[in-house]
Amino acid sequence: MNNISPKDIEALERFNTNINLRTPTIVAYLLLMLILKEGFGIPFPYIAFFLVSFMLLSFLALAFYFDRFPSRGETILNALFLYYIFDLFLLTLVIYYLGGVTWLGFIFYSFYLLITFMTFPRWQALFLTAWIIFLYLGVAFSQYFQIFPFFSLFLPGSQTPLNFPYVFTTGVVFSATFILVAFYSQGFYQLYASKILELQGAKEILEKESASLEKRVESRKKELEKERKGLEERIGERKKELENEELVLSERAEEMEKFQKIALGREEKLRELERELTKLKKKLKP
């Protein structure tokens, strides 16, 4: 896909984290059930093997589809959300065949509670949480009202500390579940730790760029201040030059005015001499 947005990249990382965590977890439970059944004679029903195997294969099929046909991050997460709705139903069937509320089935929901709030938006995570509660209550009520036949690895009367298979199987499943929950937590921790490191790196880059920008702004500010002072000096010098020129022009104007007055006085005297000369000529005529 070209031009993948950061939001799509984040969604793909969450989806890939689910693949990397969920696949080995389901395989580990399959192997654990097989070892307990074949090695210690714990009567895990074959339908539980079938359902868990189907959960694994269906999830791998979903991962294979999006690997072959890349899509937007939002589309992938929505498809994963719908898949988990179906997958939780399958898990509830597994819990039912393992004993329902009479054994440890409810602890398997812990993986989904961890995944949902780490992977999906808040409303989808809350919906899946409500779906888990609804499914488990459905198992509880169906067993209480005996709507379906009762299945259990250990009958209620055999669930005592003196029953070694019950204590051993319970301890092994509890321990395996806690280890795998820690594995899930570590996986999402690494995902978000890398995000935190990326954000810290981006923050450091921004801080460096900000410091560099501040230096450039300060340097440019000093340059502009020098240019302003230089311009003010040139303006002052030019102003003085203009004042000097104005003074020179004023002096010249005064000189011209004096010259004009002198010239006008001479013309007036010439006119008077001409008039006197004319009078003298008239007197000299016989």
C-alpha positions as CSV (number, residue, x, y, z in Angstrom):
1,M,0.0,0.0,0.0
2,N,1.2,3.4,-0.9
3,N,1.0,6.5,1.4
4,I,0.2,4.6,4.6
5,S,-0.9,7.0,7.3
6,P,0.5,6.9,10.8
7,K,-2.9,5.8,12.1
8,D,-2.9,2.8,9.7
9,I,0.7,1.9,10.7
10,E,-0.4,1.9,14.4
11,A,-3.4,-0.3,13.6
12,L,-1.2,-2.8,11.7
13,E,1.3,-2.9,14.6
14,R,-1.6,-3.8,17.0
15,F,-2.9,-6.4,14.6
16,N,0.6,-8.0,14.2
17,T,1.1,-7.9,18.0
18,N,-2.1,-9.9,18.3
19,I,-0.8,-12.4,15.8
20,N,2.5,-12.7,17.5
21,L,0.9,-13.2,20.9
22,R,-2.2,-15.2,20.2
23,T,-0.8,-17.8,17.9
24,P,1.8,-19.2,20.3
25,T,-0.7,-19.0,23.2
26,I,-3.3,-21.2,21.5
27,V,-0.6,-23.6,20.4
28,A,0.7,-23.7,24.0
29,Y,-2.8,-24.6,25.3
30,L,-3.2,-27.3,22.7
31,L,0.1,-28.8,23.6
32,L,-0.8,-28.5,27.3
33,M,-4.1,-30.2,26.8
34,L,-2.5,-33.0,24.8
35,I,0.2,-33.6,27.4
36,L,-2.3,-33.7,30.3
37,K,-4.6,-36.0,28.3
38,E,-2.0,-38.4,27.0
39,G,0.6,-38.2,29.7
40,F,-1.6,-37.9,32.8
41,G,-4.9,-39.3,31.7
42,I,-6.9,-36.1,32.2
43,P,-10.1,-36.5,30.3
44,F,-10.1,-33.5,28.0
45,P,-12.9,-33.9,25.5
46,Y,-12.0,-34.2,21.8
47,I,-14.5,-31.5,21.0
48,A,-12.4,-29.1,23.1
49,F,-9.3,-30.0,20.9
50,F,-11.4,-29.4,17.8
51,L,-12.7,-26.0,19.0
52,V,-9.3,-24.7,20.1
53,S,-7.8,-25.9,16.8
54,F,-10.6,-24.2,14.9
55,M,-9.9,-21.0,16.8
56,L,-6.2,-21.2,15.8
57,L,-6.9,-22.0,12.2
58,S,-9.6,-19.3,11.8
59,F,-7.3,-16.7,13.3
60,L,-4.4,-17.7,11.0
61,A,-6.8,-17.5,8.0
62,L,-7.7,-14.0,9.0
63,A,-4.0,-13.1,9.3
64,F,-3.3,-14.7,6.0
65,Y,-6.1,-12.8,4.3
66,F,-4.8,-9.4,5.4
67,D,-1.3,-10.4,4.5
68,R,-2.3,-11.1,1.0
69,F,-4.9,-8.3,0.7
70,P,-3.6,-5.3,2.6
71,S,-6.3,-2.9,3.9
72,R,-6.7,0.2,5.9
73,G,-5.8,0.0,9.5
74,E,-9.4,0.8,10.6
75,T,-10.7,-2.0,8.3
76,I,-8.3,-4.5,9.8
77,L,-9.2,-3.6,13.4
78,N,-12.9,-3.7,12.7
79,A,-12.5,-7.2,11.1
80,L,-10.5,-8.3,14.2
81,F,-13.2,-6.9,16.4
82,L,-15.9,-8.9,14.6
83,Y,-13.7,-12.0,14.7
84,Y,-13.2,-11.7,18.5
85,I,-17.0,-11.6,18.9
86,F,-17.1,-15.0,17.1
87,D,-14.0,-16.3,18.8
88,L,-15.3,-15.5,22.3
89,F,-18.4,-17.6,21.4
90,L,-16.1,-20.5,20.5
91,L,-14.1,-20.0,23.7
92,T,-17.3,-20.1,25.7
93,L,-18.1,-23.5,24.1
94,V,-14.7,-24.7,25.2
95,I,-15.3,-23.4,28.7
96,Y,-18.7,-25.2,28.7
97,Y,-17.2,-28.5,27.7
98,L,-14.4,-28.1,30.4
99,G,-17.0,-27.7,33.1
100,G,-18.3,-24.2,32.8
101,V,-18.7,-22.4,36.1
102,T,-17.6,-25.5,38.0
103,W,-14.0,-25.2,36.9
104,L,-11.4,-22.6,35.7
105,G,-13.0,-21.7,32.4
106,F,-13.5,-18.0,33.4
107,I,-9.7,-17.3,33.6
108,F,-9.4,-17.8,29.9
109,Y,-11.4,-14.6,29.4
110,S,-8.5,-12.7,31.0
111,F,-6.6,-12.8,27.7
112,Y,-9.4,-11.1,25.9
113,L,-9.9,-8.5,28.6
114,L,-6.2,-7.6,28.3
115,I,-6.3,-7.6,24.4
116,T,-9.4,-5.6,24.0
117,F,-8.3,-2.5,25.9
118,M,-4.8,-2.7,24.3
119,T,-6.0,-3.1,20.8
120,F,-9.4,-1.5,20.2
121,P,-11.0,1.9,20.8
122,R,-12.8,2.3,24.1
123,W,-16.4,1.6,22.8
124,Q,-15.3,-1.7,21.1
125,A,-13.3,-2.8,24.2
126,L,-16.4,-2.1,26.4
127,F,-18.6,-4.0,24.0
128,L,-16.4,-7.0,24.1
129,T,-16.2,-6.8,27.9
130,A,-20.0,-6.8,28.0
131,W,-20.1,-9.7,25.5
132,I,-17.8,-11.7,27.8
133,I,-20.1,-11.1,30.8
134,F,-23.1,-12.1,28.7
135,L,-21.5,-15.3,27.5
136,Y,-20.3,-16.4,30.9
137,L,-23.7,-15.6,32.5
138,G,-25.2,-17.7,29.7
139,V,-23.1,-20.6,30.6
140,A,-23.9,-20.2,34.3
141,F,-27.7,-20.0,33.8
142,S,-27.7,-22.8,31.3
143,Q,-25.9,-25.0,33.9
144,Y,-28.1,-23.8,36.7
145,F,-31.4,-24.5,34.8
146,Q,-29.9,-27.6,33.2
147,I,-30.8,-26.4,29.7
148,F,-27.9,-28.4,28.1
149,P,-26.2,-31.6,29.2
150,F,-23.6,-31.2,31.9
151,F,-19.9,-31.6,30.9
152,S,-16.9,-31.3,33.2
153,L,-13.4,-32.6,33.5
154,F,-14.0,-33.1,37.2
155,L,-17.3,-33.8,38.8
156,P,-18.2,-31.4,41.6
157,G,-17.7,-34.1,44.2
158,S,-14.1,-34.8,43.0
159,Q,-13.0,-31.1,43.1
160,T,-11.3,-31.4,46.5
161,P,-7.7,-30.9,47.6
162,L,-7.4,-34.7,48.2
163,N,-8.0,-35.4,44.5
164,F,-4.5,-35.3,42.9
165,P,-5.6,-35.1,39.2
166,Y,-7.9,-32.2,40.0
167,V,-5.2,-30.3,42.1
168,F,-2.4,-31.0,39.6
169,T,-4.5,-30.0,36.5
170,T,-5.8,-26.9,38.2
171,G,-2.3,-25.9,39.3
172,V,-0.8,-26.5,35.9
173,V,-3.6,-24.6,34.0
174,F,-3.5,-21.7,36.5
175,S,0.3,-21.5,36.2
176,A,0.3,-21.7,32.4
177,T,-2.4,-19.1,32.2
178,F,-0.5,-16.7,34.5
179,I,2.6,-17.2,32.5
180,L,0.8,-16.6,29.2
181,V,-0.9,-13.5,30.6
182,A,2.5,-12.2,31.5
183,F,3.6,-13.1,28.0
184,Y,0.7,-11.0,26.6
185,S,1.6,-8.1,28.9
186,Q,5.2,-8.2,27.9
187,G,4.2,-8.2,24.2
188,F,2.0,-5.2,24.6
189,Y,4.6,-3.5,26.9
190,Q,7.2,-3.9,24.2
191,L,4.8,-2.4,21.6
192,Y,4.0,0.6,23.7
193,A,7.5,0.9,25.0
194,S,8.7,1.2,21.4
195,K,6.1,3.9,20.9
196,I,7.2,5.8,23.9
197,L,10.8,5.6,22.7
198,E,9.7,6.9,19.3
199,L,7.8,9.7,20.9
200,Q,10.8,10.5,23.2
201,G,13.0,10.5,20.1
202,A,10.6,12.8,18.2
203,K,10.4,15.0,21.3
204,E,14.2,15.3,21.4
205,I,14.4,16.1,17.7
206,L,11.7,18.8,18.2
207,E,13.5,20.2,21.2
208,K,16.7,20.4,19.2
209,E,14.9,21.9,16.2
210,S,13.3,24.4,18.6
211,A,16.6,25.3,20.1
212,S,18.2,25.7,16.7
213,L,15.2,27.7,15.5
214,E,15.5,30.0,18.6
215,K,19.2,30.5,17.8
216,R,18.4,31.3,14.2
217,V,15.6,33.7,15.2
218,E,17.9,35.4,17.8
219,S,20.7,35.6,15.2
220,R,18.3,37.0,12.6
221,K,16.9,39.4,15.2
222,K,20.4,40.7,15.9
223,E,21.0,41.1,12.2
224,L,17.8,43.0,11.8
225,E,18.7,45.2,14.8
226,K,22.0,46.0,13.2
227,E,20.3,46.8,9.9
228,R,17.8,49.0,11.7
229,K,20.6,50.9,13.5
230,G,22.5,51.2,10.2
231,L,19.3,52.4,8.5
232,E,18.7,54.9,11.3
233,E,22.3,56.2,10.9
234,R,21.9,56.5,7.2
235,I,18.6,58.3,7.6
236,G,20.2,60.6,10.1
237,E,23.1,61.3,7.8
238,R,20.8,61.9,4.9
239,K,18.7,64.1,7.1
240,K,21.8,66.2,7.9
241,E,22.7,66.3,4.3
242,L,19.3,67.5,3.4
243,E,19.4,70.1,6.2
244,N,22.8,71.3,4.9
245,E,21.4,71.5,1.4
246,E,18.4,73.3,2.6
247,L,20.7,75.8,4.4
248,V,22.8,76.3,1.3
249,L,19.7,76.8,-0.8
250,S,18.3,79.2,1.8
251,E,21.6,81.2,1.7
252,R,21.5,81.3,-2.1
253,A,17.9,82.4,-2.0
254,E,18.8,85.2,0.3
255,E,21.7,86.2,-2.0
256,M,19.4,86.1,-5.0
257,E,16.9,88.2,-3.1
258,K,19.6,90.8,-2.3
259,F,20.9,90.7,-5.8
260,Q,17.4,91.2,-7.1
261,K,16.9,94.2,-4.8
262,I,20.2,95.7,-5.9
263,A,19.3,95.1,-9.6
264,L,15.9,96.7,-9.1
265,G,17.6,99.7,-7.4
266,R,20.0,100.2,-10.3
267,E,17.1,100.0,-12.8
268,E,15.3,102.6,-10.9
269,K,18.3,104.9,-10.8
270,L,18.8,104.4,-14.6
271,R,15.3,105.4,-15.2
272,E,15.8,108.5,-13.1
273,L,19.0,109.4,-15.0
274,E,17.1,108.8,-18.3
275,R,14.4,111.2,-17.1
276,E,16.9,113.8,-16.0
277,L,18.8,113.4,-19.3
278,T,15.6,114.0,-21.2
279,K,14.9,117.1,-19.3
280,L,18.4,118.4,-19.9
281,K,18.0,117.8,-23.6
282,K,14.8,119.7,-23.7
283,K,16.4,122.6,-21.9
284,L,19.4,122.7,-24.3
285,K,17.1,122.9,-27.3
286,P,16.8,126.6,-28.7
